[in-house]
Amino acid sequence: MPSAKNFLGLLEKLQSADITVHQNRCAVVRNRNATCMKCAEVCTSGCISYNDNELIISPEKCIGCGTCATVCPTCALEAHRPNDAELLHRCIQAMRAADGEVVIACEQIVNAAEGLLDLEKVVPVTCLGRVEESLLVTLAVAGAKHVSLVEGKCASCEHATGFHMAEQVRDTANTLLETWNSDTRVDLTSKFPHQVRLEGKSSFDAGKRRFFAEMGSEAKAAAGTTADYAVKETLGIEEKPESRFQKVMGDGTLPHFIPDRRELLLNSLSSLGEPQDVMIETRLWGHVIIDPEKCSSCQMCATFCPTGAISKFTDEDGTFGVEHFPGDCVKCRCCTDICPQQALTLSDEVFAVDLLSGAVERYEMKPLAHPVDDPHQIWRTMKDLLGCDQVYER
């Protein structure tokens, strides 16, 4: 596993017009014991790969598909050209033109169908791996009756990992929409729906050929930045300059943040109303379970949790421990990777009502064998760790 310092240098190579890198959000940068390599596992082009215990970044291979940003649990990678605001805006425009049908398609099959489609009703993307749940649920809130993700020969394409990512996103989106009693559904299909067929036009309008054809221009980049700021202002998200190094907060934890996509998704689910009181299993959330018999009360899980889904508490009577809020969990598995006693597990199932209700689980911890205010704490801890009395202080 590369060191955090080397990892920072590697991630910097990904920075481009297509991808913004928020290095300090990366699970591996925050915690050198983190095992997350999801970006490497789904990268469609080999730009990010992991071989022989080494992360390899080849920026020249990047095709700007955004699949790595879809899979990243902490949104350390942010896709552009289009950014999320642009993509949502274009989808809503296409939905209105197609009477509630949203069609997002692999740009290769859109190109192959040139002259047959009304491109005001189709949103092409480099890869369907670019589509993620906050987009789909927000479209349902905006009035989408149905979403079609149209693939070409994606399963056999050299970028097939993007298609498999799209399958997971479809499944998660449909689980959420069904649980929140929405009639909107998302389908992966190889056929364009009839709503987007080109009819009643004498010739193909080359001027409207593809929405993303000019995304590389300065005008599109400026428009995208403006749209992105508008979304952040609506969500109340404050943009702050990012430091290369993490600063520990007053409670001894690293800074917390909620990814923009996760906040948008939760807000959209809230707009759909009350969910069914059932357990759901998705790729997005986890439920932390701590075994009190194994727990050493170190609270390292709270120290490294990126979103504050696990947080420390200390009561007036001295009772202390951690609290877990499933709604803020992004299933990065930092907590399971850092736990020295393997006392913590992460269930894939969560209660849907807990995601929006603010429900918190409280885990009280047993007193530390060597309290942190003990001036001999390090010495006593080392004696226990080594199982030896011949440890001396100076």
NORFENKA-V850039 format. One record per run of one state. SS is the DSSP state (a for helix, b for strand, c for the rest). FROM is the first residue (numbers start at 0). LEN is the number of residues. Records with the same first field share a line. If there is no record, write none. Layout:
SS=FROM-LEN, FROM-LEN
//
This chain:
c=0-3, 12-6, 21-1, 25-1, 30-7, 42-5, 51-2, 57-1, 61-5, 71-5, 79-4, 97-3, 112-4, 117-5, 125-2, 130-2, 141-4, 150-3, 156-3, 179-5, 189-4, 197-8, 208-9, 235-24, 272-6, 281-5, 290-9, 304-5, 314-5, 324-1, 328-5, 338-5, 347-1, 351-2, 357-3, 364-12, 386-8
a=3-9, 22-3, 26-4, 37-5, 58-3, 66-5, 83-14, 106-6, 127-3, 132-9, 153-3, 159-20, 193-3, 205-3, 217-18, 259-13, 299-5, 325-3, 333-5, 353-4, 376-10
b=18-3, 47-4, 53-4, 76-3, 100-6, 116-1, 122-3, 145-5, 184-5, 196-1, 278-3, 286-4, 309-5, 319-5, 343-4, 348-3, 360-4
//
